[in-house]
């Protein structure tokens, strides 16, 4: 029994790493989640933000958008560029944007995105000033130190990446797992004891 308990956290760790290797699709990176105010998008008035991913394989950017009462159905255009060269573009209908929602923009991974500076731009080319616009979440202060925006503060966004080198990513996870093995062992034993206790009570 003691041998089983001592191997329990290792078995869990191996299963977790194997699962990650097979099923991992995106990993969270930078998160500027502060929303202090909303900036409207109109025709000829886009909003933008520079970003600098810290990992290769950037493939998802989530942005806080608000479509008040779901009124606006105009198209919005997401553009990601580097040195004024467009590298990714996504078009989205306003009808797919909620009344205060984090919207996912997913694209083919950028293999060498680490350390590069990209310009993220959102525009609503058909929305007139007289209409109810789609708005973008922003912080009041510069909370994102790796980039900036023409607007005061920073856009509310989160970056995700798809590991280009899964073996290196799994190695990193394994290092973290081993460094935390001792406290994990204690937690694993407690969980095991709790499950056993519950099973005994159910079987009575």
C-alpha positions in Angstrom: 0.0 0.0 0.0 2.8 2.4 0.9 4.5 1.7 -2.5 1.2 2.5 -4.3 0.8 5.8 -2.3 4.4 6.8 -3.0 4.0 6.3 -6.7 0.6 8.0 -6.9 1.8 11.6 -7.6 4.3 10.3 -10.1 1.6 8.4 -12.0 -0.6 11.4 -12.0 2.2 13.6 -13.3 3.1 11.2 -16.1 -0.6 11.0 -17.2 -0.9 14.8 -17.1 2.2 15.2 -19.2 1.1 12.6 -21.7 -2.4 14.3 -21.9 -0.7 17.7 -22.5 1.5 16.3 -25.2 -1.4 14.9 -27.2 -4.2 17.4 -26.6 -2.6 20.8 -26.0 -3.9 23.4 -28.4 -3.1 26.7 -26.8 -1.4 28.0 -23.7 -2.1 31.3 -22.0 0.6 33.9 -22.0 0.2 37.6 -21.3 -3.0 38.8 -19.8 -4.0 42.5 -19.6 -7.5 41.9 -18.3 -8.3 45.3 -16.8 -11.4 47.0 -18.2 -11.8 50.5 -16.8 -13.6 52.1 -19.7 -14.9 51.4 -23.2 -13.6 52.9 -26.5 -16.1 53.0 -29.4 -15.1 51.9 -32.9 -16.5 54.0 -35.8 -15.8 54.3 -39.5 -12.3 55.9 -39.9 -11.8 55.5 -36.1 -10.0 52.2 -35.5 -8.4 51.2 -32.2 -5.0 49.6 -31.9 -2.4 48.2 -29.5 1.1 47.0 -29.9 2.0 43.6 -28.4 5.1 41.6 -27.9 4.6 37.8 -27.3 7.1 36.0 -25.2 6.7 32.6 -26.9 6.7 31.3 -30.4 3.4 30.0 -31.9 1.1 32.9 -31.1 -2.3 31.7 -32.4 -5.1 33.3 -30.3 -5.8 36.8 -29.1 -8.9 37.3 -26.9 -10.2 40.9 -26.6 -13.0 42.4 -24.4 -15.7 43.8 -26.7 -19.2 45.2 -25.9 -22.1 45.2 -28.3 -24.8 47.1 -26.3 -28.1 45.3 -26.3 -26.7 43.3 -29.3 -27.8 46.1 -31.6 -24.8 46.4 -33.9 -24.5 43.8 -36.6 -21.8 45.6 -38.7 -18.6 43.8 -39.7 -15.5 44.4 -37.6 -12.0 43.6 -39.0 -9.1 42.3 -36.9 -5.7 42.9 -38.3 -2.3 41.8 -37.0 0.7 43.4 -38.7 4.5 43.7 -38.3 6.4 46.7 -39.7 3.2 47.7 -41.4 3.0 44.4 -43.2 -0.3 42.5 -42.5 0.3 38.9 -41.4 -3.1 37.9 -40.1 -6.7 39.2 -40.8 -10.0 38.1 -39.4 -13.5 39.5 -40.2 -16.3 39.1 -37.7 -20.0 40.1 -37.7 -21.2 42.2 -34.9 -24.1 39.7 -34.4 -21.5 37.3 -33.0 -20.4 39.8 -30.3 -22.1 39.8 -26.9 -23.0 42.7 -24.6 -19.7 42.7 -22.7 -17.8 39.6 -23.8 -14.3 38.3 -24.4 -14.1 37.5 -28.1 -11.6 35.0 -29.4 -9.6 35.7 -32.6 -7.9 32.5 -33.6 -5.5 32.2 -36.5 -2.7 30.0 -37.8 0.2 30.0 -35.4 3.1 32.4 -36.0 6.1 30.1 -35.6 8.7 32.8 -34.6 6.5 35.2 -32.7 8.6 35.4 -29.5 10.2 38.8 -29.0 8.6 40.4 -32.1 6.5 43.5 -31.9 3.1 43.4 -33.6 0.4 46.0 -34.1 -3.1 44.8 -33.3 -5.9 46.8 -35.0 -9.7 46.6 -34.8 -11.9 48.6 -37.1 -15.6 48.9 -37.9 -15.6 50.3 -41.5 -19.4 50.5 -41.8 -20.4 51.9 -38.4 -21.4 55.6 -38.5 -21.1 58.0 -35.6 -25.0 58.1 -35.4 -25.1 54.3 -34.7 -24.6 52.4 -31.5 -21.0 51.2 -31.9 -19.1 48.1 -30.8 -16.8 49.1 -28.0 -13.4 47.8 -26.9 -12.3 47.4 -23.3 -9.3 49.6 -22.1 -7.5 50.2 -18.9 -7.1 53.8 -17.6 -3.3 53.4 -17.1 -0.5 51.7 -18.9 -0.7 48.3 -17.3 1.0 46.4 -20.2 4.7 47.2 -20.2 5.6 45.4 -23.4 3.4 47.5 -25.7 1.3 50.6 -26.0 -1.8 52.2 -27.6 -2.6 55.6 -29.1 -5.5 55.6 -26.6 -4.7 56.3 -22.9 -4.1 53.0 -21.1 -4.0 49.6 -22.8 -6.5 47.4 -24.6 -7.9 44.5 -22.6 -6.6 41.4 -24.2 -5.0 38.0 -23.5 -2.5 36.2 -25.7 -2.3 32.4 -26.2 0.3 30.4 -28.1 0.4 26.9 -29.5 3.7 25.3 -28.5 5.9 24.9 -31.6 8.2 22.5 -29.8 5.9 20.3 -27.7 8.9 18.3 -26.4 10.4 21.4 -24.9 7.1 22.5 -23.5 6.5 19.1 -21.9 10.1 19.2 -20.5 9.2 22.6 -18.9 6.1 21.2 -17.4 8.0 18.2 -16.1 10.6 20.5 -14.4 7.8 22.4 -12.7 6.1 19.1 -11.6 9.3 17.7 -10.1 10.1 20.9 -8.3 6.7 20.7 -6.6 6.6 17.0 -6.0 6.9 17.1 -2.2 3.9 19.3 -1.5 2.0 17.5 -4.3 2.7 14.2 -2.6 1.0 15.5 0.6 -2.0 16.8 -1.3 -2.3 13.5 -3.3 -2.3 11.5 -0.1 -5.0 13.7 1.4 -7.1 13.4 -1.7 -6.6 9.6 -1.7 -7.6 9.4 2.0 -10.7 11.5 1.4 -11.8 9.4 -1.6 -11.3 6.2 0.4 -13.3 7.6 3.3 -16.2 8.6 1.1 -16.2 5.2 -0.6 -16.2 3.4 2.8 -19.2 5.5 3.9 -21.1 4.9 0.6 -20.5 1.1 0.9 -21.8 0.9 4.5 
